[in-house]
Amino acid sequence: MTALHPRIGTGLWLVPATATVVRLCGELDIGTGAAVRERLLGALRHSTGLLVLDLSGVSFCDAAGLGVVVGVQRRARSLDIVLGLAAPRPHLARVLRLTGLDCSFPMYGTPGRGRAGFGPAAAR
């Protein structure tokens, strides 16, 4: 796959093959946020220069869930890792748009192959 270099806020791009992709499943909320945060911080330690969160399996996300994503983004930046978001469902894409977070992250339309998946059930 050809590596593309997205500019933040310019639409959807294909995920480069060199990215580390983590698929989130289930609800990302106050009840699951702490466990998901720890798993994502662990993924940063094993990440390439680009960590993409595949949001296609996220069925619900509240403000606490958004806080997890923003907090992981801050940690990623401190490690010179870019955190991108891929394939949010329509309701989550709308929340990202309304909060302006869609302009704070590179947005990818197609998650990569060989992704590591985990969700609230796996994080408990």
Order of alpha helices (4+ residues) and beta strands (2+ residues): beta-beta-alpha-beta-alpha-beta-alpha-beta-beta-alpha
